[in-house]
Amino acid sequence: MSLPNVARNAVRGPGSARRGAVALGLAVMLTGVAVPAAADPPAGPVFKDGLAQPVFSANRDDWIREEIWVEAPVDSDGDGRDDRVHAEVTRLRETETAGLRSPVVYEASPYYAGGNPITNHDVDHELHEPRRPGKGRGGDVLDPAADERLRLAGGDSGARLNGVPVISTRYEADWLPRGFAVVHAESLGSGKSDGCPTSGGRNETIGAKAVVDWLNGRAKAFDATGAEVKATWTTGKVGMIGTSYNGTLPNAVASTGVRGLEAIVPISAISSWYDYYRANGAVVAPGGYQGEDTDVLAEYVYTRADRRICRPVIDALAAAQDRVTGDYNAFWNERNYLNGARHVRAAVLVAHGLNDWNVKTGQAARWYEALKARGVPHKIYLHQGGHGGPPPLDVLNRWFTRYLWGHPNGVEQDPRALVQREDRTLVPYAEWPEPAAADTALRLVPGIGGAAGDLTRDRIRPGRPVTETIVDDAAQTAQALADAAASPNRLVYRSGTLTGPVRLSGAPRVSLRLSFSRPSANVTALLVDYDQNGKAKIVTRGWTDPQNRGSLWRTEPIRPGTPYRLDFGMQPHDYVFAPGHRLGVVLLSSDRDYTIRPAPGRVLTLDTTRSGVTLPLVGAADVPPPASD
């Protein structure tokens, strides 16, 4: 039997494909743990208080490691052969000796082999104009050694176990002593896998799914000699977990409805790639990666040995992603896992940082809502951090114990939401968003002489339009504009001083009546917390392209001077405004850190009498009108 496709190309060790190898999963490198020798291995898993106990060996010498290539039914590199996914399996020798079968904790990633230096797209150009070589300052060159993806790494240290290179994370140390096996697989186009990276395309889903199929006897795998390897040691019950891209792949695989995938834990994960790189028709960057797009990300993770075969695939990404109009299209629809929510069988524990501006909170919220609507077993953990951050180990253990071991621990009756509050206490809630949150409509009242206007629950009498203007200047950051005492580049509206705590739970929405001096513009809305000293904290924000006011799929021309209705949401959040603070809404055009940055000077005219914001609030009665201060 011939070698696997990857092995035919080159069987490489950590000195090449794994230079600085990393995983965008949990961040702790695995080290050996010295433990006393047990007199007798346990007869099976042990459960206490609904949790699988670490009764098996934590000594790496007692673990078995295999390196395999799993055959996937897709040929994304066009070489005439099915792609093969490189994977590493770690399991306990003592469970195998005792004839026990293990469920599997599985992480798929394109990051184990590190990444390539990349150049992001130029964002300093006019809206809806193709980027011209030499125009603007050019893209930012990112050094993978300093990249956030690497900071979150937990990948290969160059270690060996049973003679096999180790893609190691904390997962082995956490789950093997509890009787689970651990599998790591490299996404197509990365490391020792073949195929091509496509930034969330269908082939990547098929590749990651193939490992679940192999664990359930539905796909073939081979070792480096070409001999077939079968997963006779597993129950076939699989739980996928990972952070960011590594958490996105579980969403993708679950959306296929594959049998055997019993649970997933997507951490800071994408559910729709359009909403990662776009927002309501606007080209919008993930936080910290201004100018990145699907082609840039694919270039970053394209670490397989053959550096030429996938060039046409990556070039096709650059064309199909459409950075000119920002419209939704078939390319983005393929990468929208919400389309497959109806197929999800796995129990889903969503984890997300409330201050994650890389993978924004809307990714978790929309996925979670879709699963709730389908009756899928679900739970959400929201914390005060940014990108990354898994649920506490006991929460994870309880989830995997129930859905992978099948131990009836009553997790179905637990509160559905765990939210880390501003003081870092972890508070359980029956569901999220908070069912008691009521949509509260607030109106915009202009200020006088450029001062901040009012945000009020009072109804405004209809009459002649009262307008204010915004002059676009992408050189100004949103934070600077929110803090400014006065500026022609933004409009500010503030509530009265809060008389009690007010909790936001869900997605704020704005409804704006705007006209424009040019046929194109960015529109940005911020929800802001103003403290007693007037200092602004941006709670959440949202963006739109007015050319997509009717449909994400279609750009409609703007006639300068004609008013248009724009309705769009900000990113969902869960936030408590403290007594003595004020709610604020700030409107601007370009958002320097996220949107395309055209030349300054566009004028946006807001009809305040026909504009407002709707906030899902608990405690809205504690939002007095500004006149009551």
N, C-alpha and C positions, 0 to 999 in steps of 0.2 A: 504494500500500500504506500502511496506517495506521501511525502510530507505535507502538512497543512500549508495553505497558500503563504502564510506569513513565513513559515520555516523555509519554503522554497525560495522566498526572496532573500531572507537573511535571518538567521537565529542570532539575536543580539543579547548581550548582557547589559547590566546597568551602566557600564562605562559609556555606552552610546545613547540608546533610546531612553535611558533613565537618568540622564544627567540632571541632578537637582530634582528628581522626580517628585511629584506632589499630587495630592488629591484635594479637590475643593470640597472636602467633607469635614469630619471632626479633626481638630488641629493637633492632636497629641500623637507623637511617634510611638510606636509600640516598642517596649523594652521587655526583656525577660524578667519574670517575677519569681524569686526564690520562695518555695513553699516546702513545708515538711512532707515527706513521703506518706501517702495514705496507706493504711493497712489493707483495706479492700476497697475497690472502686464501688460507687453506688450502683444499685440495680437499675436505676432509672432517674429521671429528673425529680427533684424535690421542690415542692411548692410550700410557701409559708406566707400567710397574709396576702394571698393572691399573686405572689411574685415567685418566679423561678429563682432558686437559690444557687450560689456558686459552689457547688459540691464536687465539681470535676476539676481536674488538674489545670492550674494556671501556669505550669512550667512548659516553656516552649519545646523542650525536649520530648514532651509527651504529645506533641501535635504532629499531624501528618499534613504535608503541603504538596499539592499537585499543580502542575502547569499544563493547561489544555487550550485547545482552539475549538470553538463551537461553530458549527456550520449554520449560517443564516440564509434563508431563502430570498436573497437579494444580491444583485451584482451592481453595486453603486459605483465601482471604479471601471466598469466596462471591459474587464479583462477576459470575459467569457466564462468565469468561474464564480460560484457562490462565494460571497464574502465570509471570512472567518473571524470570529471574535476571540481575542486572547483573554483568558481568564485564569485566575489563581484561586485554588480551593484550599481552605484550611479546616481540618476537622480533628476530633479527638481520637487518639489511638485507643483509649480505654473504652469508649462507647462502641467502637467498631469491634474490639475484642469481645465485648459482652453481647454483641449482636443487636445493639440498640441502633435505631435510626434517628437522625437529627433533622429538625427543621432548619432553614437557612436564612441568615441575615445577609442580604446581597446589596452591594453598592456597585453601580456602573458609573464610569467617569471618562471624560476625554483628557483629564489633567494629570494622570499618573506619570506620564513621560515628560512633564514640564510643558513649556510653551516656546513659541518663536518670537523674536522681536517683531513688532508690528507698527504700522503707521495708520493712525485714524484718519477719517475723512476730514477735510477742511470744512469748518462750519461758519467761517466769516465770508459770507457771500449773500447775494440777493435771494429772496424767496422764490422758489419755483423756477430757478435758473440752473441749468446743468453746471456742475463745477468745472471750471476751466483750468488747465495746467498753468501754474505760475501765478494764479490770481489768489489774493489773500495770503495769509501767513503759512498756509499748509497745515497738515495734520500734526498731531503730537505723537512723537515716537515713544512707545512704552517699553521699558526694560522689564522683561519677565521677572528678573530677580527682585524688583521692587513692586511688582504688580500685586494688587489686593488678592487676586486669586491665589498667588503663592503664599501670601501671609496667612491665608486660611488653610494652608496645606497640611496634609497628614500623610504624605505618600512615602514612597520607597526610600529607605535609608541606605540601600545597597547591601542590606543584610541577606543572609541565606538561611533557609530552613529546609532540612532534608535535601540539601543541594539545589533548592529552587529559589530564584530571586523572590524577595518578599515585597509585595505591595502591602504595606502594613499601616493600619490605623488603630485607633483605640477599640474598634469593634471586636477584634480578636480577644483582647484582654477583658472586655465587658461580657461577651456572649459565649465564648467557648466554655468557660467554667460553668455556665448555666445549661450546658448540653446542646447548644446550637452549633451549627457549622457556619463558616463565613466564606463568602465568595466575593471577589473583586473582578470586574471585567472592564477592559479598555474599550471605549466607544470606537466605532468605525472611523478609520483614518488616523487613529492615534496609537502611539507606541507600537506594540507587536501585532495589533489588529490590522487587517487590510480594509478595503472599502474606502469611502471618502467621507470627510466631515461635511455636514450640511446645516449646522446650526438649527437643530430641531426638526430636520426633515424626516420623512417617513422611513427612510432607510435606517436612521439611527434608532428609531423605535423598534424596527424589526430586529436589528442587531441585539439590542438589550433584551428584547422579548425572547430571543432564541435561547438565552441562558436559562430562563424559566422553563422553556420547553424541554431543554436537555435534562434539567433536574426532575422533570416529570416523564422522561422516557420518550419524548416526541421529537427530539432532535439528536443529531450525532455530534460527538466531540472526539478529538484526537490529541495524542501527546506529540512531543517533538519528533518522535520516530515515525509518526504516521499511524501508530496503533490506536484502535478505537478505545475510548474510555467511557464507561457507563457509571451513572450515579446511583449505585446500588445501596449506598449508605444513608440515603435521605428519605424522609417522609414525603418529600415533594411539596411541602408547605413552605412558601417563600415570603419573606418580608423585605421589601426594598426600602432603602434609606439613603439619604445624602443631602448635601447642602448646595444650593445654587444650581449649576448645571447638573451636578450629581443628584440633586433633588428633583430636578425637572424630568429626568429620565424615568423615575418612578411614576410621575403623572402620565407621561407618554405611554408607558407600558400598560398601566392600569386602564387607560382609555381604550385599549384593544379588547378588554374583557378576558384576557388570557387566564385559563384555569390553572390553579396552583399558586397564583399570586394572591395570598390571603390578606396581606396588610401592606400599607406603604406609609412612610413618614417623610413627606416632602418638606425640607427645611429651606426657607427663603427661595422657593422654587417658582418657576415660570409655569403658567397655565395657558398663556397665549403669547407667542413671540411677537406679534404685532404690538401688543401693549408693553412690551419691553423696549422696543425701539421706536414706537410711534404713540401718539395720543390724539384721538379724535381728528385724524388727518394731518396733524403736525408731526414733523420729524423731531423726535425727542430722545435724548440720550439717557442711558442708565447713569445714575449718579456716580460721578468720579471718572467717567469714560466718555467725555464729550467727543463726538465724532465717530464712536464705534458703531458698527452695524454687523449684519450677519456674515458678510464676506470677511470682515476684519477678524471676527471671532473664529471663523473657520480656518483662516490663515494661522491664527495663534495656536490652535490645537492640532494642526496638520503635522504630526510628528512621526508618522510611519516612515519606514526606510526609503521608499520610493517617493521622491519629492517632486515628480513630474506628472504622474498619472492622474492626479486629481485637479490639475490646473483648469481644465475645461469646466469641471463642476463648480469650482470656486468662482470662476469668471461668470458662470450662469447665475450664481447667487447675486453678484454685484448688479447684474442687469435686472433680475426679477424683483429685487427688494424695493426698487423705485424710490430713491431718495429725492426725486424731483417733486412729485406731487404729494407723497405720503399717503396715497390711497391704499385702502385694503384691497387685496386681490387674491387670486387662487394660490399664489405662493404663500401668503400669510395664512390663508384658510387651511392649508395643509399642516401648518404649525400651530393650529388652534386646538388644543386638547379638550377644550370645553365641548367641542363637537362630539366627542366620544364619551362624555360624562354618563350618558345613558347606558354605556356598556360596562361601567366600573363595577366589579364584584368585590374588590379589596376593601377592607376596613381602613379608613384614612385618618391619620393623625397629622394635621397641618401644624407647622411651626413657622412663625414669622416674627421678625423684629418690627416693632411699631415705628422705628426710625430708620428703616431700611429704604434708602433712596437709590439703591442699585436695582434689586428686584423689588419693585414697589408693592405696597400692601394690597393694591387692587388685584394682583395676581392670586394671592391667597384668598381674598374675600370672594371673588367671583367663582373660583374653584369650589370653595366651601359651600357657597349658596347652591351651586349646581348639584353637589352631592347631597345636600339636605333635601332638595326637591325630589331627588331620586330615591330617598330612603336608605342611602348607603350608610353603614355604621361610620360615625364621624366624631371628631373631637378637634378643638383648636387650642393652641398654646401661643399666646402673644406676649412678647417681652419688651423691655424698654431699650434693648440694644439696637444695633443696626443690622448689617448683613451677616447672616449666620446665627448660630445659637440654637442648639437642640433642646428638646424638652428635658426636664430632669430625668435622671436614669430610672428612678422608680416609676415615673409616668410611662417611659418607653417600655420598661420591663413588664408593667401591667398590661400594656397593649399587646406586646409580642407573646406574653404568656397566654393571654386569652385567644388570640387569633392564629398563632403558630403552634403552640403546644396544645391548644384546645382546652385548657384548664378553665373551668367555669368560675371566674373570680368576680363576676358581677360588674365588669367594666361598662356594660351597656347601661347600667343605672347611674353611673357617675355623672356629675355635671359636665356638660358638653364643652364648656370653655374654661380655660385657666388664663387669667390676665394678670401680668405683673404690673402693679400700680406704680405711680410715680415715686413712692417711697420704697420701692423694690419688694414690697410684700406681694405674695402670690394669692390672688383672690379667685375662688371658683364662682362661676355664673352658670345658670341653667342653660343658656344658649348665647350665641353671638351672631350679629350685633344684639345688644340688649333689647329684648322684646318690649320693654317699657319705654324705650326711647321714642319720642314723638316728633314728627317732622314739624319744625318751627320755622315759619316764614318771617324773615326780617327784611325790612325795606331800607333803601338807601336815600339819605337826605343830604344834599350838598352842603359843604362848609362855606364859610364866607372868607373871601380874600385869599383863597388857596389853603385855608386851614382844613384839618380833617373834618369830614362830614359825620353824620350820625347813622347808627345802625339801630333800627327800632322795630318793635312789633306793632307799632301804631299803623293803622291804615292811612294811606296817602290819598287825598282826594284827586280824582282824575282832572286833568286840565291841560293846559299848554305844556309841551315838553320843557323840562328843566335840564339843561345839558352841562356836562363838564368834559374836559379834554385830557387826553394822555398823549404826550409826545414820546415816541419810541426812542430809546437809547440803550442798545444792548451792551454798552460798556458798563452800565450800572448793574450791580448784583441785586437780586431780589431782597436780600437781607438789608443792604444799604438803603434801598427804597422804602422798606417797611420801617426802618429806624428814622428816616429823614423827617425833620420837623415840617419841611415844605419841599416840594419838588414838582416840576411840570411833567415828570416822567412816570407818575403814578397817581392813583386816587385812593384815599383812605377813608374808611367809615368805621366808627367805633361805637359800641354799646355804652350804656351807663355802667357804673361800677357795680359789680356783682355783689349781691347781698348774701349769697350762699354758694356752695360748690355746685358747678354745672358740668355734667358729664356729656361729652360727645361720644356717641357710639354708632359708627356707620360712616356713610359717605356724604359729605356736604355737596350741595348742588347750587350752581348759580344760573340765573336766567337774566341775560343782558340784552338790551337793545342798543346796538352799536352801528355807527357808520364809519367809513374809512376814507382817508385822503388818497390812498393808492389801491390798486386792484389786489393787493396781497398784504397779509399782516399776521403776526402771532398774537394770540390773546392768552394771558396768564391770570389766574386768580389764586390768591393766597388766603388761608384762614390763619389769623394771628392771635396770639395771647399777649396782651399788653399788661405789664405788671404795674405796681403802684407808682413806679418812677417813669413809666411810659416806655420802658425798654421792650422791644418786640421779640417774640419767639415765634417763628413760623411753625405752625402745627402741621399743616398739610397744604397741598397745592394741586392745581390742575391746569391743563393746557388745551387749546383747540386751534384748528385752522378754520377760519370762517368760510373758506372755499368748500369745506366739507360739512356745512351746516345742515344739509339735507340727507347726506349719506356718506358713510365711510368709504364706499366703493367708488364714489364719483365726485370729481372736482367741478364745482359750479362757479362761473366767473362772478366777481364782485364789481359792482358799478360804484365808483367813488361818489360819496355823498348820499347814497341810498342806505337807509337804516335796515338792519337785519336782526332777527331774533336768534340768539345763540344760547342754547341750553346744554350745559355739560357739567360733569362731576369732577370733584377733587378726589384725591386718593383717600380711601377709607382709613379711619383712625379710631382709637379709643383713648380719650384724653379728658382729664378733669381740670377745668378752669377754676382756680382758687378764688375764694371770696376776696374782694378788694381789687381784682383784676378786671379787665375789659375784654370782650370779644372784639375782634377786628377783622375786616375784610379789606384786602389790598388788591387793586386791579392794576396791571401793567401790560405791556405788549410783549417784547422779547424777554425771555428768562435766560440770562447769560450762561448759567451753568447747565442748561438743559436743551434749549431750542437753537435753531439756526439763528445766526447773528447778522442781520442785514445792516446796511448803513443807517445811521440815525436820521430821524426827521419825519417818519410817518406819524400822522395825527389820527387818533381814535376818538370819536365823539360819543359819549355815553348819555343816553336819555335816562336820567335817574328815576323819573316818574313811572317808568315801565321796566324797571330792573330790580332784582332782589336776589336773596340767597335763602336756601332752605337747609337747616341744620337738624340732624337727628339728635335731640337733646333729652337728657333726664335732668329735671330741675330748671326748666325754662322759665318758671315763675320767678326765679331769682335773677332774671335778666331785665333790669328796669330800663325805661327809656332814658336817654342821656339827659333830658331836661330835669330828671328827678335828682341829679347829683347836686 
